[in-house]
Amino acid sequence: QVHLVESGGGLVQAGGSLRLSCLATDRTFETYAVGWFRQGPGKERECVASIASFFGTYTWYADSVKGRFTVSRDNDKNLVYLQMNSLKSEDTAVYFCAARVTFAGDFYYTESEAFGSWGQGTQVTVSS
């Protein structure tokens, strides 16, 4: 397993932007597929974005964030980002990144059970 640390959360007005970062401690981070999940108040945890290992060529987005969120990775820095634009009040949640080793660079995961490593989460609050 790899240790993950999220950062970048905060309070933002509706329509604003935030960029979340997920920092990993493993030097072989390029072999990990990474997912971004969120859990809002009284809601179940859901996957909002996912990126394949290595070059991150393959990505997936939940319909609720498609066109507004962008996931990317910088393997040299052991980082995966979630750029969030046009934020809405319903985006308010604790955001988590999760990772698993995947040597197939053309596959991503969206189910929480597929991931073995999780960060502690970062709070995103969008005020209307």
C-alpha positions as CSV (number, residue, x, y, z in Angstrom):
1,Q,0.0,0.0,0.0
2,V,1.0,3.6,-0.5
3,H,0.5,6.5,1.8
4,L,-1.6,9.3,0.3
5,V,-2.1,12.8,1.5
6,E,-4.7,15.2,0.0
7,S,-4.5,18.9,0.1
8,G,-6.1,22.0,-1.5
9,G,-9.5,21.9,0.0
10,G,-11.2,25.0,1.4
11,L,-14.1,27.3,1.3
12,V,-15.0,28.8,-2.1
13,Q,-18.0,30.6,-3.5
14,A,-20.2,29.0,-6.1
15,G,-18.7,29.4,-9.5
16,G,-15.2,29.4,-8.1
17,S,-12.4,26.9,-8.6
18,L,-10.1,24.8,-6.4
19,R,-7.3,22.3,-7.3
20,L,-6.9,19.3,-5.1
21,S,-3.6,17.4,-4.9
22,C,-3.0,13.9,-3.9
23,L,0.6,13.2,-2.9
24,A,1.9,9.7,-2.7
25,T,5.0,8.4,-0.9
26,D,5.7,5.5,-3.3
27,R,8.5,6.1,-5.8
28,T,6.7,3.7,-8.2
29,F,3.6,5.9,-8.1
30,E,3.3,5.7,-11.9
31,T,2.1,2.1,-11.5
32,Y,-0.9,3.2,-9.5
33,A,-4.4,4.0,-10.9
34,V,-5.9,6.7,-8.8
35,G,-9.5,7.7,-8.1
36,W,-11.0,10.8,-6.5
37,F,-14.1,10.1,-4.3
38,R,-16.3,12.4,-2.3
39,Q,-18.7,12.1,0.5
40,G,-21.2,14.8,1.2
41,P,-23.3,15.3,4.3
42,G,-25.7,12.5,4.6
43,K,-24.6,11.0,1.3
44,E,-22.8,7.9,0.3
45,R,-19.2,8.0,-1.0
46,E,-19.1,8.3,-4.7
47,C,-16.3,8.3,-7.3
48,V,-16.1,11.6,-9.2
49,A,-13.0,11.0,-11.3
50,S,-10.5,8.3,-12.1
51,I,-7.2,8.1,-13.9
52,A,-5.3,5.2,-15.2
53,S,-1.7,4.4,-14.3
54,F,1.5,5.5,-16.1
55,F,0.6,8.2,-18.6
56,G,-2.9,8.7,-17.3
57,T,-4.2,8.5,-20.9
58,Y,-7.5,7.1,-19.8
59,T,-9.8,9.0,-17.5
60,W,-13.4,8.8,-16.3
61,Y,-15.7,11.4,-14.8
62,A,-19.1,11.1,-13.1
63,D,-21.9,12.8,-15.0
64,S,-22.3,15.3,-12.2
65,V,-18.8,16.7,-12.7
66,K,-18.1,16.1,-16.4
67,G,-17.0,19.2,-18.1
68,R,-16.2,20.9,-14.8
69,F,-13.6,18.7,-13.2
70,T,-10.3,17.5,-14.7
71,V,-8.0,14.8,-13.3
72,S,-4.3,14.7,-14.2
73,R,-1.1,13.3,-12.9
74,D,2.6,14.3,-12.6
75,N,4.5,11.1,-11.9
76,D,7.8,12.9,-11.5
77,K,6.3,14.7,-8.4
78,N,4.2,11.7,-7.2
79,L,1.1,13.8,-7.6
80,V,-2.4,13.5,-8.9
81,Y,-4.6,16.6,-9.3
82,L,-8.3,17.3,-9.4
83,Q,-9.0,20.6,-10.9
84,M,-12.5,21.7,-10.0
85,N,-14.1,24.6,-11.9
86,S,-17.6,26.1,-11.8
87,L,-18.1,24.7,-8.4
88,K,-21.7,24.3,-7.1
89,S,-23.1,24.0,-3.6
90,E,-23.8,20.3,-4.2
91,D,-20.0,19.7,-4.7
92,T,-19.6,20.3,-0.9
93,A,-18.0,17.2,0.5
94,V,-14.9,15.6,1.9
95,Y,-12.8,14.6,-1.0
96,F,-10.6,11.5,-0.9
97,C,-8.0,10.1,-3.3
98,A,-7.5,6.4,-3.5
99,A,-4.9,4.3,-5.3
100,R,-4.1,0.7,-6.4
101,V,-1.3,-0.8,-8.4
102,T,-2.3,-1.4,-12.0
103,F,0.2,-2.4,-14.6
104,A,-2.4,-2.1,-17.3
105,G,-2.1,1.5,-18.3
106,D,-5.4,1.5,-20.2
107,F,-7.7,0.8,-17.3
108,Y,-9.2,2.9,-14.5
109,Y,-11.4,2.0,-11.5
110,T,-14.5,3.7,-10.2
111,E,-15.6,1.3,-7.4
112,S,-14.2,2.1,-3.9
113,E,-13.7,-1.6,-3.2
114,A,-11.1,-1.7,-6.0
115,F,-8.7,0.6,-4.1
116,G,-6.5,-0.5,-1.3
117,S,-4.9,2.8,-0.3
118,W,-6.8,5.9,0.8
119,G,-5.9,9.4,1.9
120,Q,-7.4,11.1,5.0
121,G,-9.6,13.4,2.9
122,T,-9.8,17.2,2.4
123,Q,-12.9,19.3,3.0
124,V,-14.4,21.3,0.1
125,T,-17.2,23.7,1.0
126,V,-19.0,25.7,-1.7
127,S,-21.1,28.6,-0.5
128,S,-24.0,29.7,-2.6
